[in-house]
């Protein structure tokens, strides 16, 4: 028991450090009070791995802090399971932490409370509720995504049939919503975690193949990274360049979608070049195209024409001197924040009102989907939604 108490305190200290790093003006006393309230409410509840239940809301709050959400969101993340799983009430939470926090917690609770006649109906109703919540307050969905991400990180302790069920739901519902909100970092992790439980044999094969060629891949990535950095610095462009082997699910799709072996998947590498301003983005692109031969038809300008979820970058595919093709994405630091965390990176609240980013057109797709499903049955709605996603 002592070990778990130590783990809870350690996790809270870590959360506080992440909050202060991302949100220096946060009221730590208020957040501490939310943590203490959650800890007392969840007293004697444990997770499948034997840890105190409160470690879960702490982990969800840490994800919310990394995304950079506001103080009310952090309090709500700490309290997000209180109404559903404890004797705590909406009125209690509203009295102690304010109406906004209570509304968000209630919103997250509503997303999980209901019974259904079929799996299809359950999925549709969950999505319908998510879209309604999204149209009302995006923070409900962002906390729900953080909740699911931590649950997927610890899913190894859950029964096997539940693992597959949750992984499939995550792949079909949570990853696409994260994608539509522009949260690429979260989307990739959700996909990578899910596919490991949906096709453990296929993933083990990829992992084994990547482990065998790890040294070779690392050398290639370091070589290109250094060359790009040196060339751009020599032309007066301050930059951060980093490369990686593509994500598990990205490789999985290429292998199984195109019936290839790992050695036949050529474009395994992706590089990001982060610069200070838009002019540097285009200048960097010119120098990179001088260094490496661009693949015809592969250039896309998402700076001039951003994606609907606000994503901006220049994308190009080039052939390295070693004959390997690789992707390069060029963006500014602001664009990088948006690419990693999507709409959450710009989400600001003033006196409980939605900030300027959440204008009508940003969520036009949510409204369209809600209108389109009014007269449709579960199957039609799911089909339409998957196409839209």
N, C-alpha and C positions, 0 to 999 in steps of 0.2 A: 504493500500500500504506500509506503514511504517513497518508493521509486516513482510512482505515478504522481504523487503530490509534487515531487521535485520536477517532473516533466511538465506539469501544468504551469508551475511558476516560471520555469525556463521558457516555455512557449509564450507566456504573457510578456516576459521581458523582451523576447525577440520581436513580438508584435509591436511593442512600444517603440523599439528602435526603428522598425520599418516605417511606422507612422510618422515619427519625428523626421525621418529622412525625406519622406514624400510630402509631408504636410506639417511643416514646423509650427504653424499657428494652432494646431489642434489642442483642444481642452483635455489634457491627459486625465484630470480628475474625473471628468464626466465619463471618459472611456473606461477608466478603472472601475467606476461605479457600475457601468454596463457589464463589465467582466464579472464583478463580484455577484451581481444579480443573476447572471447566467449560471455561474458556478453553484450558487445556492439552489437555484431552481432545478438544475440537473443533478443535484446531490444524489449519490448512490446509483446513478445511471452509468452504465459502461458500454463501450463499443465492442464490436466483435473481436478485436485484438486484445481486449482486457483493459484498455486505457480508459481513464475517466472520460465520460461523454463530452465534457466541456472542451477537450482538446480539439474536437471537430469544429465548433463555432470559432475557436481561436484560429484554427488553420484557415477557415473560410474568410475570416476578417483580415488575415495576413495577405491573402490573395487580393481582397478588395483594396487593401492599403497599397499593394504593389501597383495595382491599376491606377491608383491616384484619386479614388473617389472621396467625397466630402465626409465630414464628421458624422452627420446623421446616418450615412451609409455604413460607416464603421460600427456605430452603436447597433444598428439594425442587424448587421452581420453577426455580431456577438450574441444577439438575442433571437436570431432567426428561427430557432427551433423551440423557443419557450412556450408560445401559445399552443403549438401542436403537441408537444411532448411533455409538458409540465402543467402544474396547477396555475401558472402565471396567466394573467388576463390582459386583454387589450387596454382596459381602463387603468390597470396598474402601470403598464409600460408608458401609456400616454401621460399619466400623472408625473412619473419620474423622469422621462426622457423626451416628452413632447409629442405632439400629434403626428408630425412627419415620420418619426421613428416608428410609432405604433402602426401607422398606415402601411409602411413598408413591410414590417414584420407580418402584419395581417395579410398583405398581398402575397408574400412568399408562402405563408401557411395555406392560403386558398389554392395555390398551385398544386398542392399535394393531397388535399382532402376531397375525396369523392369515390363512389363505387360504380362499376361499369358492367355491361353485359358481354362485351367482347374486347379483345386487345386493340382492334382497329378503332373502336369507339373510344377507348381509353386514350389512345394516342391522339386522336382528333381533338377530344375535349381538353386534354393537356395543352395542346398547341393553341387551341382557341383561347384558352385562359391566359396563356403566355402572351398572345398577341394583344388581348384586351389590356393586360397589365402593362405591356410595353407602351401602348398608346397612352396610358394614364401616367405611369412613372417608370422610366427606364431602369431606375435603380433596383426595382423588384427583380427584373430579369438578370441584371448584372450580379446580384447577390445569389440568385438561384444558379447561375452558371458557376460562380465560385464554389457554392455548395456541392454541385455535381463534380467539379474538377477534383476537389479533395476526396470525395467519395470514390472517384475512379482511381485516385492515387493509392487508396487503401483497400481496393476491391478484392485483393488476394485473400482476405479473411472471410469473404462471403461464400455461401454455398455455390457450387458450380453452375447450377441452372440459373440462379440469380445473377451470376457474373455475366452470362451470355445475354440475359434479358436486359440488364442495365447497359451493357456494352452496345447492344443493338439500338436501344433507345437513345443513347448518347450519340451514336453515329448518325442516326436518322433525324434527330431533333435538336440536340444541344450544339453539336459541331456546326450544322448549317446556320443556326441562329447566331452563334459566335461569329461565323463568317459574314453574315449579313450586317452585323454590327461592326465589322472591320477588325475584330479581335484575333488577328492571325496567330499570335503566340499561343493563345488559349486554344484556338481551333486545332492547331497542329498537335498540341499535347493531348487533347481529347481524342483525336483520331488515332494517334499512336498508341494510347492506352487501350482504346476500344478494340483495335484490330488484333492486339495480342491475345484477347480473350475470344474473339470471333474466329480467328484462324491461328491457333497457337503453333501448329506444325509449320505452316507457311512462314510465320514470323521467325521461328527458330532457325529455319533454313537461311533466311536473309541475314539474321544476326550472326550466324556462324560464318557466312560468306564475308560479311563486313569485318568481322574479327580477324579473319585470315589476311585480309588486305589492308588492315588498319595502318600499318607503318607506311605502306605505299601511298595511301590516300592522304595521310598526314603530311608527308613530304610534298605531295603535289599542291595541297592547300597552302602550306607555308610558302612554297616557292612563288605561287601566283600572288598571294597576299603581299609578300615583300616587293615583288616587281611592280605591282600596281601602286603601292605606297611610295616607293622611290620615284617612279615616273611622275606621279601627280605632284609630289612635294617639289620635285625639280622644276616644275612649271608653276610653282607658287600656289598650289591648291592644298590647303590644309584639309586633311581627311582622316577618317578612321575606316580601315578596310578589314573586314573579317570574312572568312570563308568557312564552309562546312560541307559535309556530306549531307545530301538531302534527307528529309525525315522518313522514318520507317514506312508510314502509310503512302507517301509519295512514291517510294521505290516499289512497294507492294502493288500499287495500282499499275505502274509501268510493266512490272513483270507479269502479273496475272491478267491485266487488261489486254496486253499485246503478246501474251504467251512467249515471254523471253526469260532467259536465265539471267542471273545477276551480272555475269560477265558480258552479256549482250546489251545491258542497259548502259548506254554510253554517257548520257548527261546526268551524272550522279552528283555533280558539284554545283554549289550556288555561292555567289559572293555578293556582299553588300558594301557599297561605297557610300559613306555618310560625309557630307560636306557642309559648308557654312551657309551657302545661299543658292538660289535657283540658277544664277549665271554659272556658278561652279559645276552644277549638275551637267549642264550641256557641254561645258568645256571638258569636264572629265570624260564624258561620253566620246568626244572627238579623240582625245589622247588614247583611250582604251581601244578604239577602232583602228588607230594607227599601230598599236602594239599587236593586236590579235584580229584575225580575219572574222568579220561579222557574218553570221549565217543569214542569207537573204530571206527577207520577210519576217524576221524574228523580232524586229525593233517595235516597241510599243511605248507611246508617250502618255503615261497616266498623270503627268504634271499638267500638260495642256488640257487634257480631258480626264479629270479624276473619275474614279469609280463611284457609283451611287453611295457607297459606305464611307466616302471621303478619302479613300486610299489614293496616295500620290507617289509616284516613282517613275524613273525611266527604266525600262526593261530591255535588255539585249542578250542575245546568245552569240557566243563567239567560239572559235576553234583555237585551243591552246597550241603552243609550239610542239607539244608532245602528241598532238593529234586528238586530244580529248575535248569534246565540246563542254562548255559550262555557261551557266546563267550569271548575269551581272545585274544587280538592281542598284540604281544611283538615286540618292534622296538627301534632303536636308535633315537636320536633327528634329525639327518640328514634324516633318513628314514621317520620320522614323517612329516618333512617339505614337502618331496616329496609326501607322502600319502595325505596331505591336499591340496597342490597346484600343484601337478603333475609336468609336464615338465616346468611350469613357475618358479618353485622353483630353477631350474638349468639354467634358460635361461639368458645367459650373452651376451652382445654385446660389441665388441671392434671396435672402429672407424667405426661403421655402418655395420660391418661384423658379420655374424652369428657365435656364439660361438661354442665350441667343442661339446656341447651336441646335437646340431642339426645335427648329422651325418646322412649319407644316410639311415642306417637301421632303425633309429627311425621313419622315415616317409615312409618306404617301403610300408606300408599298404595304405597310401594316393595315392602313385603312382600306386599301383595295382588296386585300385578302379577306378582311373581316366582312366587307360588303359581298364579295364573291361567294362566301360560304353560307350565306343566309339560307338559301334553299337547296343546298347540296347535301348529299348523304356522306357518311364517314369516308367511304372509299374515294368518291370524287374529290372531296376536300383534301384528303391526304395526297392524292395524285397532283392536284393543282398546286399544293404547297411545295411538294418536292420539286416540281418544274420551276416554280418561282425562286426557290432557294438556290 
